[in-house]
Amino acid sequence: MRFQAWRVQHARNIWRKHPGVRNDDQLSLGERAADRLRNSMGSWGFVFGALLFLAGWMVGNRNVGFDPYPFILLNLILSCIAALQGAILLIAARRSDAIAAELATHDYKTNLDAAEMIRAIETMTSEIHGHVIPSSTSDPSAD
């Protein structure tokens, strides 16, 4: 189980070392913040923390707190968080699309380079073949 968790973590971070993707030093402050927020909001820790916060708010404000039962202030806070969270997730999705585009561009360039190398190898192979094996136009019985 531990090895599998390591593999998942490794697979999530392997694109960071890809030569076609900008690394942390080349990202803007907003892109780095969006990545961090996306990673924290998309975790079980965030879900459980939010549930604990909600339960604590409701227990602390049952009948005598500053925000009694219909929890109007809590609803306002949750609405604001939802609005901001949606925007942050859209920013992070754009960042994810940019990473995919950078990877695709790098892969395309790599494929073009590989095709050029294959053509060069085919040409060299044909030249070697022409020097090693005599052409079929010469008469082998003439030797």
Buried (B, 14 or more C-beta within 10 A) or exposed (E): EEEEEEEEEEEEEEEEEBEBBBEEEEBEEEBEBBBEBBEEBEEEEBEEEEEEEEEEBBEEBEEEBEBEEEBEBBEEBBEEEEEEBEEBBEBBEEBEEBBEEBBEEBEEEEEEEEEEEEEEEEEEEEEEEEEEEEEEEEEEEEE
